[in-house]
Amino acid sequence: MARLKRIVVRMALAGTGLFVAAAGLIALSGLRDDVHPADAAVVLGAEVRGDGTPHPRLAARLDAALALYDSGMVKNVIVSGGTGRSGFDEAA
């Protein structure tokens, strides 16, 4: 029984280690700007404040998409999002 417990603990530790390594690689990959020409850029929604202004996170996404569009790297910009608690449609 003790041997089985050691095996289970080792497997759990190995699984946790693999998960942490994979999450780290995904995070590092997301920090790189690897820009290539594309037909479209998709701007994921985020919060719109009660006064109708975008949350800084959404504003940064929109600014990045505009810069890509202005530079000719993307031909179209698609915005997404729904109507949040503030009552404003993010995509609009």
C-alpha positions as CSV (number, residue, x, y, z in Angstrom):
1,M,0.0,0.0,0.0
2,A,2.9,2.4,0.8
3,R,4.4,1.7,-2.6
4,L,1.2,2.5,-4.4
5,K,0.9,5.8,-2.4
6,R,4.5,6.8,-3.5
7,I,3.6,6.0,-7.1
8,V,0.5,8.1,-6.9
9,V,2.3,11.0,-5.3
10,R,5.1,10.9,-7.9
11,M,2.6,10.8,-10.7
12,A,0.7,13.8,-9.2
13,L,4.0,15.7,-8.8
14,A,5.0,14.9,-12.4
15,G,1.6,16.0,-13.7
16,T,1.8,19.2,-11.7
17,G,5.3,19.8,-13.1
18,L,4.2,19.3,-16.7
19,F,1.2,21.6,-16.1
20,V,3.4,24.4,-14.7
21,A,5.9,24.0,-17.6
22,A,3.2,24.1,-20.2
23,A,1.6,27.1,-18.6
24,G,5.0,28.9,-18.5
25,L,5.6,28.2,-22.2
26,I,2.1,29.5,-23.1
27,A,2.7,32.6,-21.1
28,L,6.1,33.2,-22.6
29,S,4.7,32.7,-26.1
30,G,2.0,35.3,-25.4
31,L,4.5,37.9,-24.5
32,R,6.1,37.9,-27.9
33,D,4.9,40.2,-30.7
34,D,5.1,38.0,-33.8
35,V,3.3,40.2,-36.3
36,H,2.5,38.9,-39.8
37,P,0.3,40.4,-42.5
38,A,-3.3,39.0,-42.1
39,D,-6.7,39.5,-43.6
40,A,-8.2,40.4,-40.3
41,A,-7.4,41.1,-36.6
42,V,-9.9,40.1,-33.9
43,V,-10.2,42.3,-30.9
44,L,-11.6,40.4,-27.9
45,G,-14.1,42.3,-25.8
46,A,-13.5,43.6,-22.3
47,E,-15.3,45.9,-20.0
48,V,-16.9,49.2,-21.1
49,R,-17.4,51.6,-18.2
50,G,-20.7,53.2,-17.2
51,D,-19.8,56.4,-18.9
52,G,-19.3,54.5,-22.2
53,T,-15.5,54.7,-22.2
54,P,-13.5,51.4,-22.7
55,H,-11.6,49.9,-19.8
56,P,-7.9,50.5,-20.2
57,R,-7.4,46.8,-21.2
58,L,-10.0,47.2,-24.0
59,A,-8.5,50.5,-25.0
60,A,-5.1,48.9,-25.4
61,R,-6.5,46.2,-27.5
62,L,-8.3,48.6,-29.8
63,D,-5.2,50.8,-30.0
64,A,-3.1,47.8,-31.0
65,A,-5.6,46.8,-33.7
66,L,-5.7,50.3,-35.1
67,A,-2.0,50.4,-35.3
68,L,-1.9,47.2,-37.2
69,Y,-4.7,48.5,-39.5
70,D,-2.9,51.8,-40.1
71,S,0.4,50.1,-40.8
72,G,-1.3,47.9,-43.4
73,M,-0.6,44.7,-41.5
74,V,-4.3,43.8,-41.4
75,K,-7.0,44.6,-43.9
76,N,-10.0,44.3,-41.5
77,V,-10.6,44.6,-37.8
78,I,-13.3,42.5,-36.2
79,V,-14.4,43.5,-32.7
80,S,-16.3,41.2,-30.3
81,G,-18.0,41.5,-27.0
82,G,-21.5,41.7,-25.6
83,T,-23.5,44.0,-23.5
84,G,-22.0,44.2,-20.0
85,R,-23.4,45.3,-16.7
86,S,-22.8,48.9,-17.7
87,G,-25.4,48.5,-20.5
88,F,-23.0,49.4,-23.3
89,D,-22.3,47.0,-26.2
90,E,-18.6,46.3,-26.2
91,A,-18.4,45.7,-30.0
92,A,-20.3,48.9,-30.8
